[in-house]
Amino acid sequence: MKRKAVILRGIAAQDVDAAIDYYFAEGGDALALAFVDAVEAALTYVAAHPSSGSPRYGIELGLPELRSWPVKRFPHILFYVERDDEIDVWRVLHGKRDIPESLQADQ
């Protein structure tokens, strides 16, 4: 299967930047870089296997195309929609957030 391009929406990029800042402040370079690596691995995976993500939140929100994929070793979740030629990453949220509320605010 061909890998699709991955496009982060502005707010998703802000989510990632905020998490990097947090991990840098809490654990320094090594932790922040580990988070970056984990996000990149998750993005690479969904680019190659977009239908693998869970539709759970999409079903809850009435957005059947919305899928989620965990960021390994970190409590973050990627939220994305597969398009014909790309993966549209909506958010990268901490799993303890009110995820439905956060995603509904973006619609």
C-alpha positions as CSV (number, residue, x, y, z in Angstrom):
1,M,0.0,0.0,0.0
2,K,1.2,3.5,-0.9
3,R,1.8,5.9,2.0
4,K,-0.3,9.0,1.9
5,A,1.0,12.4,2.7
6,V,0.3,13.6,6.3
7,I,-0.9,17.1,6.8
8,L,-1.2,18.5,10.3
9,R,-3.8,21.2,10.8
10,G,-2.5,24.3,12.6
11,I,-4.2,23.3,15.8
12,A,-2.7,19.8,15.6
13,A,0.8,21.3,15.2
14,Q,0.1,23.6,18.2
15,D,-0.9,20.5,20.2
16,V,2.4,18.8,19.4
17,D,4.4,22.0,20.1
18,A,2.7,22.4,23.5
19,A,3.4,18.8,24.4
20,I,7.0,19.1,23.4
21,D,7.3,22.2,25.6
22,Y,5.8,20.4,28.5
23,Y,8.0,17.3,28.1
24,F,11.1,19.5,27.7
25,A,10.3,21.4,30.9
26,E,9.5,18.2,32.9
27,G,12.2,15.9,31.6
28,G,14.6,17.8,29.4
29,D,15.8,17.1,25.8
30,A,15.7,13.3,26.0
31,L,12.0,13.2,27.0
32,A,11.0,15.9,24.5
33,L,12.8,14.1,21.7
34,A,11.3,10.8,22.6
35,F,7.9,12.3,22.3
36,V,8.8,13.7,18.8
37,D,10.0,10.3,17.8
38,A,6.8,8.7,19.0
39,V,4.6,11.2,17.2
40,E,6.6,10.7,14.0
41,A,6.2,6.9,14.3
42,A,2.5,7.2,14.8
43,L,2.2,9.5,11.8
44,T,4.2,7.2,9.7
45,Y,2.0,4.3,10.7
46,V,-1.3,6.0,9.9
47,A,0.1,7.2,6.6
48,A,0.7,3.6,5.6
49,H,-2.4,2.0,7.4
50,P,-5.0,4.7,7.8
51,S,-7.9,2.3,8.3
52,S,-6.2,0.8,11.4
53,G,-7.3,3.7,13.6
54,S,-10.2,3.4,16.0
55,P,-13.5,5.0,14.9
56,R,-14.7,5.2,18.5
57,Y,-14.7,9.0,18.8
58,G,-15.9,9.5,15.3
59,I,-19.0,7.4,16.1
60,E,-19.6,9.3,19.4
61,L,-19.4,12.6,17.5
62,G,-21.3,11.6,14.4
63,L,-18.1,11.9,12.3
64,P,-17.8,8.4,10.9
65,E,-14.6,9.2,9.0
66,L,-12.7,10.4,12.1
67,R,-10.2,7.9,13.4
68,S,-7.7,7.8,16.3
69,W,-4.3,6.2,16.9
70,P,-2.3,6.2,20.1
71,V,1.2,7.7,20.5
72,K,3.1,4.9,22.0
73,R,4.7,5.4,25.4
74,F,2.9,8.7,25.8
75,P,-0.7,9.5,26.8
76,H,-1.5,11.3,23.5
77,I,-3.8,10.3,20.7
78,L,-3.8,11.3,17.1
79,F,-7.1,12.2,15.5
80,Y,-7.3,12.1,11.8
81,V,-9.4,11.7,8.7
82,E,-8.2,9.8,5.6
83,R,-8.7,11.7,2.4
84,D,-8.2,10.4,-1.1
85,D,-4.6,11.6,-1.3
86,E,-3.6,12.5,2.3
87,I,-4.1,12.0,6.0
88,D,-5.7,15.1,7.6
89,V,-4.5,15.2,11.2
90,W,-7.1,17.2,13.2
91,R,-5.6,17.1,16.7
92,V,-3.0,15.4,18.9
93,L,-4.6,15.4,22.3
94,H,-3.7,14.1,25.8
95,G,-6.0,11.2,26.6
96,K,-7.1,12.8,29.9
97,R,-8.6,15.7,28.1
98,D,-12.3,16.0,27.4
99,I,-11.8,14.7,23.9
100,P,-15.3,15.0,22.5
101,E,-15.4,18.6,23.7
102,S,-12.0,19.4,22.3
103,L,-12.9,17.9,18.9
104,Q,-16.3,19.5,18.7
105,A,-14.8,22.9,19.3
106,D,-12.8,22.4,16.1
107,Q,-15.8,21.7,13.8
